[in-house]
Amino acid sequence: SRFRGLEESNPRIRYVNYQPTCENMLLEIVSILKEHLPAEIKLHNALLRETATSYAEWYEMDNR
């Protein structure tokens, strides 16, 4: 890939095996958060902004 190696100069770079849309990235973030939350804490919703007026939203009640 033309971007391989960039992580050496920027440790915040993360390669993923999916199309990195705001929606897909939010699903991965929610999955990671849910893995690391204590059992007594439940994630209700999450929001990831792409721009000042564009965002993706996730609600637990939509995923039951």
Secondary structure, 3 states (H helix, E strand, C coil): CCCCCHHHCCCCCCCCCCCCCHHHHHHHHHHHHHHHCCCCCCCCEEEEECCCCCEEEEEHHHHC
